[in-house]
């Protein structure tokens, strides 16, 4: 005995197009999501390099204006908004949270890897007036952050 079905009662997929479309979308997402994450990481690293350049420029201007003296702390660069309006944040994901904290260091290789910035304020140090990223991890290119 044959069971007659109504033409609107179809079983399964009649065409492979929906499955192909889903597969293509999956492949595109599998490629795009990691690339997007990497682009965000590169952008944060670029922000950190720009912030480091701004800090170093402000220190150089302060040094010139003060007759060869560096500030005792980076916060002196904020007085009167002449050199900086605020200390920029160091962004070194995924190793540390974004931070504008400044740790005093004895020399330019004195990183405790706590994130933020490190500043050598000791006049007797050969690195006096140096600011650097307080992170010993590496960036996307494999360079150590504290070497910038």
NORWO-V870367 format. One line per field, one symbol per residue. ss: DSSP state (h for helix, s for strand, l for the rest). A space follows every 50 residues. Layout:
BEGIN
ss: ???
END
This chain:
BEGIN
ss: llllllllllllllllhhhhhhhhhhhhhhhhhhhhhhhhhhhhhhhhhh hhhhhhhhhhhhhhhllllllllhhhhhhhhllllllllsllllllllsl lsssslllllllllllssssllllllllllsssllllslllllshhhl
END
